[in-house]
Amino acid sequence: MASIDDVLNLPQRRILYPQRNMIMAQHEQIINKFFDDFLGSRKNFIHSNTSYPKMDIFEDDFYFCLDFAVPGVEEKDLDIEVVKETNLLTITGSSRISREKSYFYHLKELKQSAFTRTIQLPHDLEVDPEVCHLENGILKLAFKKIIVKAEEPKETVKKISIKKS
């Protein structure tokens, strides 16, 4: 079936107007570039195919902090590692539900589960966290920032004395 453009012999309008997909793709690129420039590259920041555990990342002038929601997880079931060379922080854990005897369940939604989440830390941090504790299902980590002191500019002029012969 011929389109109205073909019947009326009108030039192809699709060439003159950008397609919606093109506009949306360009819009997404602009937004992603803004956030990458503002917050750093998100691709290098978070390496995880899961959203568990949920986390907050925040900082002040002296500390870079992470809070992880790990309800039902005990300290002994958590493993926290930082690789010095790459500054990758990996949190691994599991939740356990134990019953002393076998029951007949009418509903069982609480499950044993395991998780892993890896985060790329900024390079200006000490790799040993100053704060690392688990309280009320929240794992708190705080890494001290390495404050680089600006070097005093060295004098670039060198005095040359004339030797008497």
HELIX and SHEET records of a PDB file:
HELIX    1   1 ILE A    4  VAL A    7  1                                   4    
HELIX    2   2 ARG A   13  LEU A   16  1                                   4    
HELIX    3   3 ARG A   20  LEU A   39  1                                  20    
HELIX    4   4 ARG A   42  PHE A   45  1                                   4    
HELIX    5   5 GLU A   75  ASP A   77  5                                   3    
SHEET    1   A 4 ILE A  46  HIS A  47  0                                        
SHEET    2   A 4 SER A 113  GLN A 120 -1                                        
SHEET    3   A 4 LEU A  88  SER A  95 -1                                        
SHEET    4   A 4 LEU A  78  VAL A  83 -1                                        
SHEET    1   B 4 MET A  55  GLU A  59  0                                        
SHEET    2   B 4 TYR A  63  ALA A  69 -1                                        
SHEET    3   B 4 ILE A 138  LYS A 144 -1                                        
SHEET    4   B 4 VAL A 131  GLU A 135 -1                                        
END                                                                             
